[in-house]
């Protein structure tokens, strides 16, 4: 019998915090916690919302009767770090420092890794981020803009794009028996998920 891994996922946005609990690949529940402008106006910087959002998440988990000691990992939305390749990264002190400073900008997504780490550390479990918005896998030609002194930079909703591509790939190859599709077929498949 395979191990049951419980993973808490936190996705902070500008006016909400999404919380999802998975048991392996099965979603147990999902909640979008809305934050009104009056609540958020108490904070001059996004990073100051950490304790507020952390308490809301923990209160919600308590309401749902979740025993935190059953969690195996916490995953937060990746924020505006320095450019990196796509993938899953364990949150570390340098990453936390960069998220707090806002090395590539201030955004609510910066709270993702910080919240994940803040909850995971007390439970002695790992915290991760996955495919943050600063993924940089651009080829040199893609950096060319209309002005040489202003190259294009890579900031995108990579988590969503990578997830859609993975889902489409599994679905498509399952239907085609592993036959490599044409570029047009790939585009048609990806459009189904957008």
Secondary structure, 3 states (H helix, E strand, C coil): CCCCCEEEEEEECCCEEEEEEEECCEEEEEEEEECCHHHHCCCCCHHHHHHHHHHHHHHHHHHCCCCHHHCCEEEEECCCCCCECCCEEECCHHHHHHHHHCCCCCCCCHHHHHHHHHHHHHHCCEEEEECCCCECCCCHHHHCCCCCCCCCCCCCCHHHHHHHHHHHHHHHHHHHCCCCCCHHHHHHHHHHHC
